[in-house]
């Protein structure tokens, strides 16, 4: 971690610190490895909507994958081309749909017949034709946390294949929408590439179903979900994008002239972000001591929400290790970052770095307990 603690020793904590050199190296690898196969990458804005992060990602020519109207607007404000903006999400409001139509975005990823009908109505009112991709539930297990699994039949996302005949029939009567693609997403923080192989096999079957009905779409959106190394970030600061894209090249049957799209978020930004916090108190416990820090679940909710594990480093102590529960100041028992974690002997005033916090960290922060939101600093 290329962080100069002396430079920030008098800065108010907690704060986010982003290593922009690491982010640029990550973006270069993604661009190079996707370009090898002619794949299109859209950044999943929900992972981190920090304006400076968005602008840097846009500068590498990527598109934007959005799940709200405000994300669409933020992407356009950051300079993303509207024709590279995709709007997904199971519950788009009328105003959000109108925003997408006004900006002539590339595609709406549609998740139900009622959404198709509303989109058709609103596009008609605006004398537009909306390009749509059908988000199909492939019923593929992503082998990840159940809160971030999205491709099973019991999840709220997507259209099930047993509904597809009704969907095609509905499309025949919706003149203001145009089917241009199919969209799939099976989950997030996926580290077993076999899950993506399973997705490819299933998409090939689904494509064959459409082909039998004389339908070949122009675009396949394979989602994202590639995970990162949270427990040992230094071992894998940049995910193995070469192997990731190779899986799709080897197992996805792409029809002539079809383009393949991805919506990567966490894999691009997670490792470049770190939450820097200061120790307020050391409190004696029964089996471990408590290191009470000034950051909490308001700054990084992942451990409380997903039981997520983040590496924690003491930036100012070189003492022998002891066992600590690293906890925050929020009035909730779920407000902790680690339990029984071995750290160098820690005392009031020490700086801790909670690593791999560039995705679903700052963007999910809140003002619960009337907390002041943490600001961000950058390596350059």
Buried (B, 14 or more C-beta within 10 A) or exposed (E): BEBEEEEBEEBEBBBBBBBBEBBBBBBEBBBEBBEEEEBBBBBBBBBBBBEEBBEBBBEBBBBBBBBBBEBBBBBBEBEBBBEBBBBBBBEBEEEBBBBBBEBEBBBBBBBBBEBBBBBBBBBBEEEBBBBBBBBBBBBBEBBBBEEBBBBBEEBEBBBEBEBBEEBBEBBEEBEBBBBBBBBBBBBBBBBEBEBBBBBBBBBEEBBEEBEEEEEEBBBBBBBBBBBBBBEEBEEBBBBBBEEBBBBBBEBBEBEEEBBBBBBBBBBBBBBBBBBBBBBBEBEEEEEBBBBBBBBBBBBBBBBBBBEBBBBBBBBBBEEEEBEBBBBBBBEEEEBBBBEEBEBBBBBEEBBBBBBBBBBBBBBBBEEBBEBEEBEBBBBE
